[in-house]
Amino acid sequence: MRFGILIIILSLLSCEQNSNLTNWLKEDPFFNSQNLFSNERFPNLVISNNGTLIATWGSSKVVAKRSTNGGKSWSNEIIISDPGFHGGGTLVDEVTGNIFVFVEEGHPISPIQIYVSNDDGQSWKKHDTKINRDENGNLPSMHMNEHGITLKKGKYSGRLIRPSRYYGKNNSVEEYSNHYSNAIYSDDRGMTWHTSSPFPAFGTGEAAIEELSSGILYYNSRRHYSNDGLNPKMRHIASSNDGGESWKDLSVSKVLPDGAQFRDYGLMGGLTRIPLNDYDILLFSNIISLNKESGRTNGYVWISFDGGKSWPLKKSIDKGIFAYSSMIAGRSGTSTEGMVFLLYESESGAKFAHFNLQWLLSGADIKNYLKL
């Protein structure tokens, strides 16, 4: 019986990897955007096992919208928690199909409640769970991180993981040096969550995780304070080869900006991996904003073809207001395959954009960047 269940799990987890590059390059360049939410803040975007886009949002109440046709049209708002403060890390369990949303009562530090949907995001209920403290005895906060993922490789296959953070005593400037990014992970389908070791830099928070084809986890974090001489205006990177239990090999990107470059404060960014077995194509969203007059504007998406080692291409998304963002690549075998989806804070609410690799490449030959 256990062997049969294992086969089912491995089969489910491999489905998303069965896409091929042709499916991602067969269409002409495409880009479209629309307003999706009014007022409030804090975006996350995931795709269910059935290929349903689920956008979660909210700072006084947490709501969702669903699209079953690849973002062409959307449902009305579905209330997840009212009141509620979106914690980010929205996560699809690719084994069971359950979808998890993390809600805090207010701005952290604040009590946490997890909600779950077992009907493709149509309805939500509170989820009885336990979150364990980290090695320092600290409980993590959820807000405000990129979506979580289900691991697919090696001994940690099936593990649920999402980025999280430790806020210190509060979010005051005096506490910044005590803040650090981390992650929570579950091996029992979300009933119990363990907290990873700290990210190897203080002053961090609001991060994103993706699993590479090797099984190594790539961790990309905002940093709003530096006490080690490393540039806090650029994204901080680490990795894990133990399923997200610990993080090592700290580096600072020379390419990816961390928010507006006129201050050391950073900006939540989106991160996703194109689901192709043999390639580690990562996409990252943030802004190129150089002065106080422009503020959080001028959103871009960067492309890496080598798992985040280099980012040779970028594409302008929106020259207007562009703040927190969340990004997800289409799921293989569904109506979303071949497309990339981006939800970001804009003027008076959230915008939703969807586009394909051909549009991102802007005529560049992908063969120049991949080992084909």
C-alpha positions in Angstrom: 0.0 0.0 0.0 2.7 2.4 1.0 4.6 1.7 -2.3 1.4 2.4 -4.3 0.9 5.7 -2.5 4.5 6.7 -3.2 4.1 5.9 -6.9 1.0 8.1 -7.0 2.8 11.0 -5.3 5.8 10.8 -7.6 3.5 10.7 -10.7 1.6 13.8 -9.5 4.8 15.7 -8.8 6.3 14.8 -12.2 3.3 16.0 -14.2 4.4 19.7 -14.2 7.8 18.7 -15.5 6.5 17.1 -18.6 6.3 20.4 -20.5 8.8 21.0 -23.3 10.4 24.1 -24.7 8.4 24.0 -27.9 5.2 24.6 -25.9 6.7 27.7 -24.4 7.9 29.2 -27.7 5.2 28.2 -30.2 3.1 31.3 -29.9 3.7 34.8 -31.3 4.7 37.5 -28.7 1.8 38.2 -26.4 1.2 40.7 -23.5 -2.0 41.8 -21.8 -2.8 43.6 -18.5 -5.9 44.6 -16.6 -6.9 46.0 -13.3 -7.9 43.1 -10.9 -8.3 44.5 -7.3 -9.2 47.9 -6.0 -7.7 49.5 -2.9 -5.7 47.5 -0.2 -2.4 45.7 -0.8 -0.3 42.5 -0.8 -0.5 40.2 -3.8 0.1 36.5 -4.2 -0.6 34.4 -7.3 -0.7 30.6 -7.7 -2.0 28.0 -10.1 -4.0 25.0 -8.8 -3.5 21.5 -10.0 -6.5 22.0 -12.3 -4.9 25.0 -13.9 -7.0 27.6 -12.1 -5.3 30.9 -11.5 -5.9 32.0 -7.9 -5.0 35.6 -6.9 -5.0 36.4 -3.2 -5.0 40.0 -1.8 -5.8 42.2 1.1 -4.7 44.3 4.1 -8.0 44.6 6.1 -9.6 41.5 4.8 -8.1 38.7 2.7 -9.9 37.8 -0.5 -9.3 35.6 -3.6 -10.3 35.8 -7.3 -10.3 32.7 -9.6 -9.7 32.4 -13.3 -10.4 29.1 -15.1 -9.4 30.4 -18.6 -5.9 31.5 -18.1 -6.6 35.0 -16.9 -9.0 36.1 -19.6 -11.8 36.6 -17.1 -12.1 36.4 -13.3 -14.7 35.5 -10.6 -16.0 37.9 -8.1 -14.1 38.3 -4.9 -14.2 35.3 -2.5 -13.7 36.2 1.1 -11.1 34.1 2.9 -10.9 36.0 6.1 -12.7 39.2 7.2 -11.0 40.9 9.0 -7.5 39.7 8.0 -4.0 40.7 6.9 -2.5 38.8 4.0 0.6 36.9 5.1 1.8 35.9 1.6 3.2 32.4 0.9 0.0 31.2 -0.7 0.8 27.5 -1.5 -0.6 24.7 -3.7 -0.1 21.2 -2.3 0.6 19.4 -5.6 0.0 16.0 -3.9 -3.5 16.6 -2.5 -4.6 19.7 -4.5 -5.3 21.6 -1.3 -4.5 25.4 -1.4 -3.1 27.2 1.7 -3.5 30.9 2.5 -1.7 32.4 5.5 -3.6 35.2 7.4 -2.4 37.4 10.3 -4.7 39.4 12.5 -2.8 42.6 11.7 0.6 43.8 10.7 3.2 41.5 12.3 3.9 40.6 14.9 0.4 39.2 15.1 -1.4 35.9 15.6 -1.4 33.6 12.6 -4.2 31.6 11.1 -3.9 29.2 8.1 -6.9 28.8 5.7 -7.3 25.9 3.3 -9.4 25.2 0.2 -10.0 21.7 -1.0 -12.3 22.7 -3.9 -9.9 24.6 -6.2 -10.2 27.9 -4.3 -14.0 28.2 -4.4 -14.4 28.1 -0.6 -12.0 28.4 2.4 -12.0 27.2 6.0 -9.7 27.6 9.0 -7.0 24.9 9.1 -6.0 23.3 12.4 -2.2 23.3 12.4 0.9 23.9 14.4 3.9 26.1 13.6 7.1 25.3 15.5 9.7 27.8 16.6 13.1 28.1 15.0 16.5 27.1 16.5 16.6 30.5 18.3 13.2 29.9 19.9 11.5 32.4 17.6 8.2 32.0 16.0 8.1 33.1 12.3 5.9 35.8 10.8 4.4 35.2 7.4 4.1 38.7 5.9 4.9 39.5 3.1 6.5 36.8 1.0 6.2 35.3 -2.4 4.1 32.2 -2.9 5.2 28.8 -1.6 6.0 25.6 -3.6 5.8 21.8 -3.4 9.2 20.2 -3.7 9.7 17.6 -6.5 13.2 16.3 -6.3 14.9 13.6 -4.3 14.3 12.7 -0.6 12.3 15.9 0.0 9.9 15.3 -2.8 6.4 16.3 -1.6 7.6 18.7 1.0 5.6 22.0 1.3 7.7 25.1 1.8 7.2 28.8 1.8 9.4 31.8 2.7 8.8 33.5 6.1 10.6 35.8 8.4 11.5 36.8 12.0 10.4 40.4 12.8 12.2 40.8 16.1 10.1 42.7 18.6 8.4 44.8 16.0 9.0 46.5 12.6 10.8 49.6 14.1 14.1 50.8 12.7 15.7 49.9 16.0 14.8 46.3 15.4 16.0 46.0 11.8 19.3 44.5 12.9 17.4 41.6 14.5 15.2 40.7 11.6 16.0 37.8 9.3 14.4 35.8 6.6 13.7 32.0 6.9 11.2 29.5 5.7 8.5 27.1 7.1 8.1 23.6 5.7 5.8 20.7 6.2 6.2 17.0 5.6 2.6 16.0 6.7 0.5 17.9 4.2 0.4 21.1 6.2 -0.7 19.7 9.6 2.6 20.6 11.2 5.1 23.3 10.1 8.8 23.5 11.0 10.9 26.7 10.8 14.2 26.7 9.1 17.5 28.1 10.3 17.8 31.8 9.6 18.9 33.2 6.3 22.6 34.1 6.6 22.1 37.8 6.7 20.3 40.0 9.2 18.0 42.9 8.2 16.3 40.6 5.7 12.6 39.8 5.1 10.1 39.3 2.2 11.6 36.6 0.2 11.0 34.0 -2.6 12.0 30.4 -3.0 12.2 28.1 -6.1 13.5 24.6 -6.6 16.1 24.0 -9.3 16.3 20.9 -11.5 19.2 19.7 -9.2 16.9 19.8 -6.2 18.9 22.8 -4.8 16.6 25.5 -3.4 17.3 29.1 -4.7 16.4 31.7 -2.1 16.1 35.4 -3.1 15.5 37.9 -0.3 14.8 41.6 0.2 17.2 43.3 2.6 16.4 46.7 4.2 19.3 46.9 6.6 23.0 45.9 6.4 25.4 45.5 9.2 28.1 43.6 7.3 29.1 46.0 4.5 27.0 44.2 1.9 25.0 46.3 -0.4 21.4 46.4 0.8 20.1 48.0 -2.4 20.5 44.7 -4.3 18.9 41.3 -3.8 20.5 38.9 -1.4 20.8 35.2 -2.5 21.3 31.9 -0.6 20.7 28.2 -1.3 19.7 25.0 0.4 20.5 21.4 -0.4 18.6 20.0 2.6 15.1 20.8 1.5 15.1 24.3 3.0 16.1 23.3 6.5 19.2 25.6 6.4 20.6 28.2 4.0 24.2 28.8 2.9 26.4 30.5 0.3 25.2 34.1 0.8 25.8 36.4 -2.1 24.5 39.7 -3.3 23.3 40.0 -6.9 25.1 42.5 -9.1 22.1 42.7 -11.4 18.8 42.4 -9.5 17.8 45.6 -7.7 16.0 45.5 -4.4 13.5 48.3 -4.8 14.2 52.0 -5.3 17.9 52.7 -5.4 17.7 56.0 -3.6 17.2 54.3 -0.2 18.1 51.2 1.8 14.6 49.7 2.2 14.1 47.1 -0.5 10.9 45.8 -2.1 9.1 42.5 -2.2 9.7 40.9 -5.6 8.1 38.1 -7.6 10.0 34.9 -8.6 9.0 31.8 -10.6 10.7 29.0 -12.5 9.5 27.9 -16.0 8.5 24.2 -15.5 10.9 22.6 -17.9 12.8 19.4 -16.8 16.2 20.2 -18.2 16.4 24.0 -17.8 16.5 26.4 -14.9 14.8 29.4 -16.4 14.0 31.8 -13.6 12.0 35.0 -13.8 12.2 37.8 -11.2 10.1 41.0 -10.9 11.1 44.3 -9.3 11.7 47.9 -10.2 14.3 50.2 -11.8 13.7 53.4 -9.8 16.6 55.8 -9.2 15.2 58.9 -7.5 12.7 60.1 -4.9 10.6 61.7 -7.5 9.9 58.4 -9.3 9.3 56.4 -6.1 8.2 52.8 -6.6 7.7 52.8 -10.3 9.0 51.3 -13.5 8.5 47.5 -13.1 10.6 45.0 -14.9 11.0 41.2 -15.3 14.5 39.8 -15.5 15.3 36.4 -17.0 18.0 33.9 -15.9 18.8 30.8 -18.0 21.1 29.2 -15.4 19.3 29.0 -12.1 20.0 32.6 -11.0 23.7 32.7 -11.7 23.3 35.4 -14.4 20.4 37.6 -15.6 21.2 38.6 -19.1 17.8 39.9 -20.2 15.1 42.1 -18.8 11.8 43.5 -20.1 9.8 46.6 -19.0 6.3 45.7 -17.7 4.8 49.0 -16.5 6.5 52.4 -16.2 3.9 53.6 -13.7 3.3 52.6 -10.1 4.8 49.2 -9.4 5.3 48.0 -5.8 4.9 44.5 -4.3 4.6 41.7 -7.0 4.0 38.0 -7.3 4.7 35.9 -10.4 3.9 32.3 -11.5 4.6 30.3 -14.6 1.9 28.3 -16.3 1.2 24.7 -15.2 2.0 22.0 -17.8 -1.0 20.3 -19.3 -3.4 23.0 -18.4 -4.7 26.2 -20.2 -2.0 28.2 -18.4 0.9 26.3 -20.0 3.2 28.6 -22.1 2.2 31.8 -20.2 3.6 33.8 -17.3 1.3 35.6 -14.9 2.1 38.6 -12.7 0.1 40.4 -10.0 1.4 43.7 -8.7 0.5 46.7 -6.6 -0.3 49.6 -8.8 -2.2 52.9 -8.5 -5.3 52.3 -6.2 -5.1 48.5 -6.3 -3.6 45.6 -8.2 -2.9 45.0 -11.9 -2.7 41.6 -13.5 -0.4 41.0 -16.5 0.1 37.9 -18.5 2.6 37.3 -21.3 4.7 34.6 -22.9 8.4 33.9 -23.3 8.4 35.2 -26.9 7.3 38.6 -25.6 10.0 38.5 -22.8 12.7 37.6 -25.2 12.0 40.6 -27.5 13.3 38.7 -30.5 16.5 37.3 -28.8 17.3 33.8 -29.8 16.9 31.6 -26.8 19.4 29.1 -28.3 22.1 31.7 -27.4 21.4 31.2 -23.7 20.5 27.6 -23.4 22.7 24.5 -24.0 20.6 22.9 -26.7 
